Amino acid sequence: SQQGEEDPQALSIQEGENATMNCSYKTSINNLQWYRQNSGRGLVHLILIRSNEREKHSGRLRVTLDTSKKSSSLLITASRAADTASYFCATEKQTGANNLFFGTGTRLTVIP
Amino acid sequence: NAGVTQTPKFQVLKTGQSMTLQCAQDMNHEYMSWYRQDPGMGLRLIHYSVGAGITDQGEVPNGYNVSRSTTEDFPLRLLSAAPSQTSVYFCASSRTLATSTDTQYFGPGTRLTVL
């Protein structure tokens, strides 16, 4: 079963606007990561937030984590056309093998 | 460094055929893994390896075999291809299994179609 679910499935915004994507997961985690995938390409790691952290920033990216609600959000500020991609959250569960479990992704389109 | 490389980029098989998807990394990473990506399903872990000679099953291992004879290579074998194995396959590697500290690097993917 999928560990993470992203919401919305697809998002279309104008260049310069902010984009927010959400991720919900089911079990307790050690950390949560966000990846970007450009069409036809592999995934690229964006940012990692540990279970004891609530917010993290990296450039135009802001990630929040609410372990009580088992949810995370990724905010991309001042979006650019080059941000057009699919975004996935991935979680490392606290129990069992320390592998990543990926969500279903949000397809972001930034219109120039 | 070339990073993580995968071959072939595209492959079409007939049901029942076997083939090997190749994956190599030149970063001396201990941890390597294979995922499949299906529409609306995200990535699912097939098999992984924490070092040469060590492999283990992920979420969806049935119909696939792996081996890890060297640190650099981690081939994925389809024993008898089925249409349900039509997917995009990604190989990934990281320095160790510690995802809290070591970023996973993904290859460009292999798009497989089974007729």
Contacts between the chains, C-beta under 8 A, distances in Angstrom:
chain1	res1	chain2	res2	distance
A	2	B	41	7.4
A	2	B	42	6.0
A	4	B	42	7.3
A	30	B	99	7.5
A	30	B	100	5.9
A	31	B	99	6.5
A	31	B	100	5.0
A	33	B	99	7.2
A	40	B	109	7.6
A	41	B	108	6.1
A	41	B	109	7.3
A	42	B	4	7.5
A	42	B	90	5.8
A	42	B	92	8.0
A	42	B	106	3.5
A	42	B	107	5.4
A	42	B	108	5.0
A	42	B	109	5.7
A	43	B	43	7.5
A	43	B	90	7.0
A	43	B	92	7.7
A	43	B	104	7.9
A	43	B	106	4.4
A	44	B	106	7.2
A	45	B	103	4.6
A	45	B	104	6.4
A	45	B	105	7.7
A	48	B	99	7.8
A	48	B	100	7.1
A	48	B	103	7.8
A	50	B	100	6.3
A	88	B	42	6.3
A	88	B	43	7.2
A	90	B	43	7.9
A	92	B	99	4.6
A	92	B	100	6.9
A	97	B	48	7.7
A	97	B	56	6.9
A	98	B	97	5.3
A	98	B	98	7.1
A	98	B	99	6.0
A	99	B	33	7.0
A	99	B	45	5.4
A	99	B	48	6.1
A	99	B	58	6.4
A	99	B	97	7.8
A	99	B	99	7.8
A	100	B	45	7.4
A	100	B	99	5.9
A	100	B	104	6.8
A	101	B	45	7.5
A	101	B	59	7.8
A	102	B	35	7.5
A	102	B	42	4.2
A	102	B	43	4.0
A	102	B	44	7.4
A	103	B	42	5.2
A	104	B	40	6.0
A	104	B	41	6.4
A	104	B	42	4.4
A	105	B	42	5.9
